[in-house]
Amino acid sequence: TTTCFSTMTDDMATDLEEEPADVLLDASDLDSEETGEVADETPARYLSEQRIIELRLAHRRHETDTGSPEYQVAGMTERISHLTMHLKEHPKDFSTRRGLVALVNKRRRLLNYLYSEDEQAYVDIVGALGIRHKVPGAIPSKEDKYGRFPQQKASKGKSKMKK
């Protein structure tokens, strides 16, 4: 019976040795906690606000300027880029998309006004911020609008034959 007892204790000893394998953390997980590595992710909205402040300071006309078109366009441009990045991550966010379109249209109207008042300031702000904006102008003629496309062939319809 002693041999039977010794094999039973050997079996229990092997069971006890296997038990620590049922662990939730690895040694590598503990190492990263000991070094104090924390993923310090700064929120995108905070970074965007800091960039808005920098751009507004760079494009204001005087020390207390808050309403000039350059100041407003600089802030709107950063907000537009922030919302664009948000929509790339959340493509189904339609209320943000609607706000983005409204903001782009508001910036376009401000740029149109700035162009009519001071063309050089318009050129400077568009160049500095990298904005794609068409200069408001006269209505293009048919030749200006379609001149780059090849002309259509003359049709052989009945209306042409009667003349």
VENCORZI-V845016 format. One record per residue. N is the residue number from 1. SS is DSSP state (H for helix, E for strand, C for the rest). OMEGA is omega in degrees with one decimal (* if undefined). NEAR is the number of other ideal C-beta (glycine too) atoms within 8 Angstrom. Layout:
((N SS OMEGA NEAR) (N SS OMEGA NEAR))
This chain:
((1 C 179.2 4) (2 H 177.8 5) (3 H 177.9 6) (4 H 178.5 7) (5 H -179.6 8) (6 H 177.1 8) (7 H 178.4 8) (8 H 177.2 8) (9 H 176.1 8) (10 H 178.6 8) (11 H 178.7 8) (12 H 179.0 8) (13 H 178.0 8) (14 H 176.9 8) (15 H 179.2 8) (16 H 179.2 7) (17 H -178.7 7) (18 H -175.2 7) (19 H 179.7 7) (20 C 177.9 6) (21 C -178.7 5) (22 C -174.0 4) (23 C -179.2 6) (24 C -177.6 2) (25 C 172.6 6) (26 C 177.6 6) (27 H 180.0 6) (28 H 177.0 6) (29 H -179.7 8) (30 H 179.7 9) (31 H -178.5 8) (32 H 178.0 8) (33 H -178.6 7) (34 H -178.6 6) (35 H 177.5 6) (36 C 178.7 5) (37 C 179.2 5) (38 C 179.1 4) (39 C -177.8 4) (40 C -179.1 4) (41 C 177.2 4) (42 C -178.7 6) (43 C -178.0 6) (44 H -179.1 9) (45 H 178.1 7) (46 H 178.4 8) (47 H 178.8 9) (48 H 178.7 12) (49 H 178.7 8) (50 H 179.1 8) (51 H 177.3 9) (52 H 180.0 12) (53 H 179.3 8) (54 H -178.6 8) (55 H 179.8 13) (56 H 177.2 11) (57 H -178.7 7) (58 H -172.8 8) (59 H 178.5 11) (60 C -176.5 12) (61 C 179.4 6) (62 C -171.5 5) (63 C -176.6 4) (64 C -176.5 4) (65 C 173.7 9) (66 C -173.1 6) (67 C -178.5 5) (68 C -179.8 9) (69 H 179.9 12) (70 H 180.0 12) (71 H -177.9 14) (72 H -179.5 11) (73 H 179.6 16) (74 H 178.2 15) (75 H -179.6 11) (76 H -178.7 12) (77 H 178.5 12) (78 H 177.1 12) (79 H 178.4 11) (80 H 179.9 12) (81 H 177.9 9) (82 H -180.0 11) (83 H 177.6 12) (84 H 177.3 9) (85 H 178.2 9) (86 H -178.3 11) (87 H 174.6 12) (88 H 178.1 6) (89 H -176.4 6) (90 C -173.9 7) (91 C -178.6 6) (92 C -179.3 4) (93 C -172.2 9) (94 H 178.6 6) (95 H 175.6 6) (96 H 178.1 11) (97 H 178.9 9) (98 H 177.0 8) (99 H 178.3 9) (100 H 179.2 12) (101 H 178.1 8) (102 H -180.0 8) (103 H 178.2 12) (104 H 179.3 9) (105 H 178.1 8) (106 H 178.0 9) (107 H 178.4 14) (108 H 178.7 9) (109 H 177.0 8) (110 H 178.6 12) (111 H 175.6 15) (112 H 178.2 9) (113 H -179.5 9) (114 H 178.4 14) (115 H -179.1 10) (116 H -178.4 6) (117 H -173.7 7) (118 C -175.6 6) (119 H -178.3 6) (120 H 177.3 6) (121 H 177.1 11) (122 H -179.5 12) (123 H -179.1 8) (124 H -175.4 8) (125 H 179.0 16) (126 H 178.1 11) (127 H -177.1 7) (128 H -176.0 8) (129 H 179.4 10) (130 C -177.9 6) (131 C 172.3 10) (132 C -177.1 3) (133 C 177.2 7) (134 C 179.1 3) (135 C 177.9 6) (136 C -177.7 6) (137 C 179.4 4) (138 C 178.5 3) (139 C -177.1 3) (140 C 177.6 6) (141 C -178.9 6) (142 H 178.7 5) (143 H 178.5 6) (144 H -175.4 6) (145 H -173.1 7) (146 H -176.3 6) (147 C -177.9 6) (148 C 179.3 3) (149 C 178.1 5) (150 C -179.5 3) (151 C 179.2 4) (152 C 176.9 5) (153 C 178.3 4) (154 C -178.9 5) (155 C -178.8 6) (156 C -178.2 5) (157 C -178.0 6) (158 H -177.4 5) (159 H 179.3 6) (160 H -175.9 9) (161 H -177.5 7) (162 H -175.8 5) (163 C * 4))
